[in-house]
Amino acid sequence: PHTIVGTTISVISLYAIADAAGQGSGALDLAATLLVACCVNVAIVGLNQIEDVNIDRVNKPDLPLAAGELSRAAAKLIVGATAVSATAMAITQGPIEVAAVLAALFVGAAYSSPPLRLKRFPAVAAISISLVRALAVNLGVYGHFAGSLAGVPAAVWALTIFVLPFSAAIALLKDVPDIEGDRRYRIHTFSVRLGARRVFAIALALLCAAYLGMAIPVALELSQVNRPLFAVGHLGALAILLAWARRVDPDDAAEFTRFYMRIWQLFFFEYALVALSFLAGSTSLG
């Protein structure tokens, strides 16, 4: 559910920015785009659970397939139906959305499934996740709402750049509680290779760099946002992150999973913060 929430907040926030910039395409298009995005999300996550069912029986035994609550055939039907539905709907909504949907589905399939199964290669896996979240979601969705990528506001470019290291950190952190199952099935993630504490330190450094970059130099350069709100919001989020990080033990899988889910809360907050800052800046300029 947290990925669906993240997708939903991303799409709504990007629409709010497009609308404030005079490029909104209407509530009906927003609803259709949300449906497409959620279908893509379900297809990608569902495919990953189909391919990783044996690993999940060790790492995440409560998931529907791993727990035996959902059959493999039913899971394949859900994944196929959502992938086809997303593609078919995107075709009716224009080339930018088609490109974003196909790119996301392709990367999702390449990440989880043979013959590529990119998750076997931790650097490539982290990059693929980051590119989908940063480019396919941010630029693809905004470009669809605006009808073009020619006039993307600087705030959306800043958000796109921010999401690259943030998504990379998420990709690293999600594997920390899963070391046991990944090691057993020879998935050589960075957590397996480097250890939980070292990966935690790398991910935390990426997150801190992303927040400091947004709070200071980016805030000073963006003219379309409310700069005090933008800067203070990012510094506040960074302070919360560091407070959470001080209390977490990377070797405690259950505790670290709770920390990981809190990082997703910061991801949700980022989109809301950028959208609110843009709306406040547009209002003051108007």
N, C-alpha and C positions, 0 to 999 in steps of 0.2 A: 504493500500500500504506500510506503513512503516514496517510491519512485513515481507512482501515479500522482501523488500530492505534488511532488516536485515538478512534474510535467505540467500539471494544471496551473500552478502558480506562475510558472515560466510563461505559458501562453497568455494568461490573463494580464500579466505585468507588461509583456511586450505589446499587447494590444492597447493597453492604457497609454504607453509611450507613443505608439503610432497615432492614436486618437488625439492626444495632446499636441502632436506635431501636425495635425490636420490631415493625417493619412489613414484614419480609421476606415474600415470597410463595412461596418455595420454589425449589429448583434448576431444576426443569423450566420454571418461568416465566422464570427468568433466561436459560436456554438459548434459549427461544422468542423472548424480547425481543432477545437478541443477534442471532439470525438475522434478525429483522425489521429491526433497525437496520442490519445489514450490507447487506441487500437494498436498503434506501433509499439507503445510501451509494453502492452500485454504480450504481443507477439515475441518481442525480444526477450523479455524476462521469462516467458513461458518456455521458449526454446532452450534457454539456458538451464531451466529446471529439468527438462526432458533429458538433455545430454548429461546432466550432472546428478542424476537421481541416486546413483550409488555413493557418490561423494557426499551428497546431502543427507543420506542416512546416517552418516557419521557427524557431519558439521551442523546440519539443520534438520533434525528428524521430525520437526513439526510441520514442515512444508507439505502440501497436499499429496504430491507424488511420493515423496519419501515416507510419509506416514501411511500410505496405502488408501487414502481417502479419495483419490482421483486416479482413474486408470490411465495408462499410457495412451490408449486409443483416444480417450476423451480429451486428454491434454493436446494431442496432435490436432484434433479437430478444432479446438479453441485457437491454437496458434495459427493454423491455416486460415480459419475464418477471419480472424482479426487482421492478419497480413493482407489477405485479398481485399477485405473491406476497406482498409486504409488506402491501399493502392487505387482501388476503384474510385473512392471518394476524392482522392488527391487529383486524379485525372480531370475531374469536373471543376477543380479549383485553380488550375493554372500550372505552368511549367515550374515555377519556383518551388511550389509545394510538392510536386511530383519528384523533383530532384532531391529535396530534403528527405522525403519519405523513403525513396529507393535507396539513398545513401545510408540512412539509419538502419533499414532492414538488412542491407548487404553487410554492413559492418557488424550488426548483431549476429547474423548467421555465421560470418567468418570468425567472430570471437568464440562462439560456442561449439560449432559443428565441424566435423572432419570435412574435407581433408586439411583445411587450414588450422582450425581450432587455435586461434591466436592466444587464448588464455594460457597456453603452454609457454609463451614467451612473454615474460612479465613486462618488459619495456614496451613492446608492441601493444600488449593488452592495455596498458595504462594510456598510451597515446590514442588508441582507437576509441576508448571510452571518452577521453577528453575532447577529441575532435567532434564526436557526435553531439555531446552536450553543448560545446561552444559554437560550432559552426552550423550543423544541421538544425539545431533548435533555435539558437539566437538569430543568426542571419537568415536561415531558411524561413522561420516563422515571421520575423519582422518583414523580410522582403515580400512574403506573400501578402501580409496585411497592407503594405505600402504599394504593392504592385511593381516594385522595382528595388534593386539594391543600390541605386544611384544616390539616393539622399538619406542614407542611414545616419541617424544622429550620432554624435560623438559618444553620448552616454551608452548607446547600444554597443558601439565598438569597445568601449571601456569594459562593459559587462562581459562581452565575448572574451576579451583578453584575460579578465579576472577568472572566468570559469575554466580556462585551460589549466592553470595550476591547481585550482580548487577541485576540479574533477579528477585530476591526476592523484591528488591526495586522497580523495574518496576511493579511487581504485586501489591505492596502496592499503588504506585502512581496512577495507572490507575483507581483506585476506588474512588479517592478523588473527581473528578468532578461529580461522578455518585451517590452521596449520596442520592439525592432526589428520584430517581427511585428505587434504591436498598432498601431504607427504606420503600417505598410504597409497594413493592412486597416481603418484609420480607427476603431480602438477607442481612444477618448480617455480612457485611465486617468489617474489622478493622476500616475503615473510618466511618462507621455507629456507631460502638461501642465506638471508642475512640475519634472521631472528626478529622477534616481535619488537624489541626495544629500539633497534636500529631503524627499522621501518617506521616506527612511530615518530622517531626524531626527524626523519627525512620528511614525512608527511606534515608534521607540525611546522617545519621550516618553510615548506611550500605555502602553507596557509598563512603564516605570518607575513611572508613576502607579498602575497596577494593583497592582504588587508592594508599593509603599510603603503603599497603602491597606489591603492585606491584612495587612501585617506589623505595623503600629502600631495605628491606631484599631480596625480590625476584630478583631485578636487580643485587644485589651483588653476588647472588648464581648462576645465569644463565650464563653459559660459551658460549652458542651457539648464543647469541644475541649481538647486539651492545649495550653495557650497558649504555653509555651516552644517546643515542637516546631513549632507553627503559625508563630510569629513568626520563629524562626531558619531554618526551612525556606524561607520566602519571601525573607528577606534573603540567604540563601545562593544561591537561584536568581537573584536580582537581581544579585549579585556575578558569577556565572557569565555572565549575559547581557551585562553591561558589559565583561567581559574578552573575550568573543567579538566584541562590537561594535567594540572598539578595533582589532582586527586585520583587519577586513573592508574591502574596497574595493567600494563600491556600483557602480562602473563596470566591474568585472570580473564578467561574467555567471556564469561557472562557479564562481568563488569565492563569489559572493553566493548562488547556489543552495545551496551547502553550508551557508552561514550560515542560510538560510531553513529547511532541514531540521533544523538544530539548534534553532530556535525551536519546532518541533513536538515535539522531545524535552522541552522545558520545559512544553509543553502536556500531554504525557503525565504528567510529574512532578507537575503541579498537582493533577490528580485523585487520584493516589496519595497525595500529601501531605495533602490535605483529608480523604480517607477514613481514613488512618492516624491523623491528629490527632483525628478524631471517635471512632475506635475506642479510642484511648488515653484520651481524655477520658471516654468512657462507662464504661470499665473502672475508672478512678479514682473516678468518681462512684458506681459500683456497689459 
